């Protein structure tokens, strides 16, 4: 017999998790932000350095702190108040994917793919930390 799954959405998921594990959202938010900063730190050395300004512009931060900008690789707005992203100068698109006159110099997405498993482990560790705290208290 197959288990039945019902898709609830992010808000319902966190509401349910917070009932079972108080502070799980806080724990995950901390690791999301630290993970975004770490990813930006890993991308920066691999970024093309013609003048260095572009590489220095790469930062990891909460999307809510940069309402006037769009995070690299994200399609648009999110309802998640703790969502994080990598921000940098607009030229990232041309450097990453190339143009008719310029060859691509991928540095963002290859770095993300290499770091993705560690990032997921960070988030899972935050959930496990919330579980341990819930068991103690």
Backbone bond lengths (Angstrom), bond angles and torsions (degrees), N, CA, C in turn:
res aa  C-N    CA-C-N  psi(-1)  N-CA   C-N-CA  omega(-1)  CA-C   N-CA-C  phi
1 X - - - 1.451 - - 1.527 109.27 -
2 X 1.316 117.61 132.14 1.458 122.31 -179.23 1.515 110.23 -87.49
3 X 1.327 116.13 137.16 1.473 117.67 175.30 1.525 109.85 -70.49
4 X 1.295 115.92 146.78 1.457 120.59 178.46 1.519 109.04 -95.37
5 X 1.318 115.30 137.39 1.454 121.52 -178.08 1.519 108.64 -117.40
6 X 1.314 115.51 136.48 1.457 120.56 177.39 1.529 107.93 -118.54
7 X 1.333 117.54 123.95 1.458 122.44 179.44 1.513 108.38 -79.17
8 X 1.332 116.58 123.82 1.455 120.63 -175.13 1.514 113.59 -107.89
9 X 1.285 118.77 -25.96 1.451 121.08 -176.02 1.516 110.94 97.84
10 X 1.331 115.38 165.16 1.446 121.61 -175.23 1.520 113.19 -62.60
11 X 1.351 116.83 -45.61 1.467 119.91 -177.08 1.529 111.35 -62.24
12 X 1.329 115.66 -44.80 1.461 119.62 -179.88 1.523 111.36 -66.06
13 X 1.330 116.17 -38.61 1.461 120.30 178.73 1.523 111.05 -61.28
14 X 1.346 116.95 -50.16 1.467 119.59 -179.54 1.530 111.84 -67.12
15 X 1.307 117.35 -34.21 1.470 119.51 176.85 1.527 109.67 -61.91
16 X 1.319 115.83 -44.20 1.469 120.76 179.62 1.536 111.17 -68.29
17 X 1.330 116.57 -43.74 1.465 120.27 178.65 1.529 111.27 -62.58
18 X 1.346 116.69 -41.32 1.468 119.78 -179.96 1.520 111.90 -66.13
19 X 1.326 117.55 -27.06 1.458 120.02 174.42 1.527 110.30 -68.28
20 X 1.314 115.44 -41.76 1.464 120.70 -178.50 1.525 112.22 -81.35
21 X 1.318 116.04 -39.59 1.462 121.81 -175.08 1.527 109.42 -131.18
22 X 1.316 117.74 92.83 1.462 118.50 177.71 1.532 110.47 -58.50
23 X 1.313 116.61 143.56 1.468 124.33 177.72 1.525 114.67 73.05
24 X 1.332 119.26 9.92 1.464 119.48 179.71 1.525 110.13 -64.25
25 X 1.316 117.28 -37.43 1.461 120.07 -179.17 1.531 110.90 -65.94
26 X 1.326 117.15 -37.44 1.467 120.46 178.09 1.521 111.11 -66.01
27 X 1.321 115.90 -43.70 1.466 120.45 179.99 1.525 111.06 -62.10
28 X 1.329 115.97 -44.20 1.462 120.58 -179.84 1.526 110.51 -66.91
29 X 1.334 117.49 -40.04 1.467 121.13 -179.24 1.524 111.44 -61.33
30 X 1.319 116.68 -40.45 1.465 120.44 178.53 1.524 110.26 -61.56
31 X 1.322 116.64 -45.60 1.469 120.15 -178.80 1.517 112.04 -70.75
32 X 1.335 117.33 -33.06 1.460 119.68 175.85 1.530 110.26 -61.06
33 X 1.319 116.19 -46.80 1.458 120.63 -178.52 1.531 111.15 -65.61
34 X 1.323 116.94 -45.15 1.465 120.19 178.11 1.523 111.24 -63.46
35 X 1.335 116.55 -38.03 1.460 120.59 178.04 1.521 111.80 -64.69
36 X 1.341 117.14 -40.45 1.468 120.95 178.36 1.524 110.66 -65.11
37 X 1.319 116.71 -41.13 1.471 119.84 178.55 1.521 110.84 -65.33
38 X 1.323 116.35 -41.26 1.465 120.87 178.80 1.531 110.88 -64.66
39 X 1.332 116.75 -41.37 1.460 120.14 178.47 1.525 110.69 -62.64
40 X 1.326 117.54 -43.60 1.471 120.86 177.34 1.524 110.36 -60.77
41 X 1.319 116.79 -40.20 1.465 120.57 178.21 1.527 112.03 -65.28
42 X 1.323 117.04 -29.88 1.468 120.70 178.15 1.526 111.70 -79.65
43 X 1.327 116.72 -31.80 1.468 120.81 -179.98 1.521 110.90 -74.00
44 X 1.321 116.31 -40.48 1.468 122.25 -173.69 1.538 113.70 -49.89
45 X 1.334 120.26 -48.69 1.478 119.09 -179.28 1.530 113.50 -67.70
46 X 1.337 117.54 -23.05 1.460 121.15 -179.17 1.526 112.61 -89.06
47 X 1.334 116.81 -8.60 1.463 121.39 -178.03 1.521 110.98 -72.14
48 X 1.336 116.46 145.14 1.472 119.65 175.70 1.521 110.52 -59.32
49 X 1.331 116.48 140.10 1.468 120.91 -175.66 1.519 111.26 -124.74
50 X 1.311 115.14 75.71 1.470 117.89 174.50 1.523 108.80 -74.45
51 X 1.327 115.83 -52.64 1.469 119.99 176.83 1.527 111.20 -115.01
52 X 1.317 116.99 -19.29 1.456 121.01 -177.69 1.515 113.26 94.55
53 X 1.331 117.19 -14.57 1.463 120.60 -178.60 1.523 111.48 -64.94
54 X 1.334 116.44 -42.17 1.465 119.52 -179.23 1.524 110.73 -62.61
55 X 1.311 117.22 -49.66 1.470 120.99 -178.67 1.525 110.67 -59.68
56 X 1.322 117.37 -39.25 1.457 121.14 179.84 1.525 112.36 -69.58
57 X 1.339 117.32 -20.93 1.461 120.29 -178.31 1.522 112.42 -79.86
58 X 1.318 118.41 -12.96 1.464 121.84 -177.19 1.528 110.77 -75.97
59 X 1.341 115.24 119.37 1.458 120.59 178.23 1.523 109.70 -138.58
60 X 1.305 116.23 154.29 1.459 122.71 173.38 1.515 108.01 -107.94
61 X 1.332 116.53 128.73 1.464 120.05 -176.86 1.521 109.48 -160.30
62 X 1.334 116.12 173.92 1.458 121.27 175.42 1.523 109.51 -69.48
63 X 1.298 116.33 141.43 1.459 121.17 178.37 1.522 110.11 -64.17
64 X 1.318 116.94 -34.49 1.465 121.01 -179.82 1.528 112.27 -61.63
65 X 1.313 118.57 -24.78 1.461 122.14 179.20 1.528 112.86 -80.76
66 X 1.338 116.78 -7.65 1.467 121.49 -176.72 1.522 109.52 -133.06
67 X 1.287 117.28 56.51 1.470 121.56 -176.78 1.525 112.96 -61.11
68 X 1.326 117.80 -27.72 1.464 121.43 -178.56 1.526 112.83 -83.87
69 X 1.334 117.56 -7.34 1.465 121.44 -177.55 1.524 109.65 -118.15
70 X 1.316 114.61 165.10 1.451 120.84 176.50 1.522 108.44 -114.71
71 X 1.321 116.17 132.61 1.463 119.87 -179.15 1.525 110.24 -68.66
72 X 1.298 116.43 149.00 1.461 122.57 179.83 1.525 109.46 -63.19
73 X 1.318 115.17 126.88 1.457 120.80 174.80 1.516 115.77 80.90
74 X 1.315 119.05 -3.90 1.460 120.70 179.22 1.521 109.51 -97.12
75 X 1.344 116.90 137.80 1.455 119.66 -174.71 1.523 115.19 -70.97
76 X 1.298 119.40 -25.76 1.465 119.75 -178.03 1.510 112.68 176.41
77 X 1.287 115.98 -144.78 1.466 123.08 -176.02 1.525 111.25 -74.59
78 X 1.330 115.28 158.90 1.453 121.98 177.15 1.521 109.04 -138.53
79 X 1.320 115.67 152.52 1.460 120.89 177.81 1.528 111.62 -87.36
80 X 1.308 116.26 -11.23 1.459 121.69 -177.78 1.532 110.20 -72.07
81 X 1.345 117.94 113.84 1.466 119.40 -179.46 1.527 112.96 -69.08
82 X 1.322 117.10 -17.50 1.468 121.06 -179.04 1.517 112.82 -102.92
83 X 1.316 117.89 6.52 1.467 121.21 -178.07 1.525 109.99 -60.88
84 X 1.308 115.37 141.78 1.459 121.22 -179.88 1.518 109.64 -122.41
85 X 1.314 114.84 165.34 1.449 119.71 178.23 1.513 110.68 -162.37
86 X 1.311 114.69 176.14 1.456 122.33 175.99 1.529 106.37 -105.78
87 X 1.310 116.41 131.04 1.456 121.85 -178.88 1.514 109.10 -118.86
88 X 1.318 115.38 144.57 1.450 121.02 178.27 1.516 109.77 -165.73
89 X 1.305 115.69 177.14 1.459 120.89 179.27 1.523 109.90 -60.31
90 X 1.325 116.25 150.96 1.458 123.41 -176.77 1.531 113.08 -57.10
91 X 1.284 117.59 -24.39 1.470 122.23 -176.93 1.534 112.43 -62.97
92 X 1.329 117.69 -12.73 1.460 120.17 -178.23 1.523 111.71 -53.10
93 X 1.325 117.48 -38.37 1.469 121.48 -178.44 1.528 111.68 -60.44
94 X 1.329 115.19 -43.88 1.458 119.91 -177.66 1.525 111.35 -71.34
95 X 1.326 116.22 -35.25 1.461 119.83 178.50 1.529 110.85 -71.50
96 X 1.309 116.89 -43.37 1.463 122.12 -176.52 1.531 112.17 -68.51
97 X 1.339 116.68 -45.17 1.462 120.66 -172.79 1.521 114.03 -106.56
98 X 1.326 117.80 -12.28 1.453 121.41 179.77 1.522 112.20 81.12
99 X 1.316 114.96 173.05 1.462 122.63 176.47 1.517 107.33 -137.86
100 X 1.312 115.67 -177.09 1.460 119.82 178.47 1.525 110.38 -60.91
101 X 1.338 116.72 -36.75 1.461 121.23 -175.96 1.530 113.68 -98.53
102 X 1.313 116.09 -5.20 1.479 118.59 -174.58 1.516 109.34 -136.27
103 X 1.311 116.81 130.90 1.460 121.78 178.33 1.528 110.24 -71.61
104 X 1.302 115.16 147.97 1.461 120.59 178.89 1.524 110.30 -67.07
105 X 1.339 115.33 142.08 1.468 121.63 175.25 1.533 107.59 -128.92
106 X 1.335 116.27 74.11 1.467 119.91 -175.07 1.525 111.68 -62.00
107 X 1.314 115.46 130.04 1.458 120.61 179.29 1.528 111.64 -144.27
108 X 1.321 118.03 -22.55 1.468 121.05 -177.45 1.519 111.13 -83.95
109 X 1.328 116.82 -59.89 1.459 119.49 -173.76 1.528 113.72 -70.53
110 X 1.335 120.24 -35.06 1.469 117.74 173.55 1.534 112.40 -62.60
111 X 1.329 115.92 -37.15 1.471 119.51 178.41 1.521 110.10 -67.52
112 X 1.326 116.44 -42.18 1.467 120.41 178.41 1.531 110.35 -61.30
113 X 1.330 116.52 -46.81 1.470 118.97 -179.27 1.527 111.75 -60.96
114 X 1.318 117.23 -36.24 1.465 120.96 178.80 1.534 111.58 -70.32
115 X 1.327 116.89 -30.19 1.469 121.87 -175.83 1.526 112.92 -97.05
116 X 1.332 117.91 -9.39 1.467 122.99 -173.40 1.535 113.53 -55.24
117 X 1.324 118.26 -45.70 1.465 120.24 -178.81 1.528 111.54 -63.55
118 X 1.318 116.70 -42.03 1.468 120.24 178.43 1.524 110.28 -64.91
119 X 1.315 116.93 -36.75 1.460 121.46 178.29 1.526 110.71 -64.39
120 X 1.307 116.15 -43.86 1.474 120.34 177.77 1.531 110.89 -64.22
121 X 1.329 116.67 -38.78 1.470 119.70 177.38 1.522 110.99 -63.03
122 X 1.340 116.34 -37.13 1.473 121.00 177.45 1.515 110.87 -59.77
123 X 1.335 116.28 -46.88 1.467 121.60 -178.64 1.532 109.77 -66.69
124 X 1.320 116.97 -43.91 1.464 120.53 177.86 1.530 110.37 -61.88
125 X 1.316 116.84 -37.49 1.466 120.87 176.96 1.518 111.52 -63.42
126 X 1.328 117.28 -36.35 1.460 120.91 177.96 1.525 110.66 -66.07
127 X 1.321 116.39 -40.53 1.467 120.15 177.04 1.523 109.59 -65.18
128 X 1.326 117.15 -42.86 1.471 120.23 178.52 1.528 111.39 -62.93
129 X 1.320 116.38 -37.09 1.467 120.78 177.15 1.531 110.38 -62.49
130 X 1.328 116.55 -41.75 1.466 120.74 177.79 1.529 110.86 -65.21
131 X 1.324 116.72 -35.96 1.471 120.77 177.52 1.523 109.89 -64.88
132 X 1.346 116.70 -45.00 1.472 119.85 179.67 1.528 111.23 -62.49
133 X 1.346 116.97 -41.47 1.460 120.14 178.11 1.514 111.46 -63.85
134 X 1.322 116.78 -38.14 1.482 121.01 -179.71 1.527 110.20 -67.55
135 X 1.331 117.67 -36.71 1.462 121.37 178.64 1.523 111.67 -66.51
136 X 1.343 116.38 -38.29 1.478 120.73 -179.33 1.515 111.84 -70.66
137 X 1.321 116.55 -40.71 1.474 119.70 -171.91 1.454 111.39 -109.90
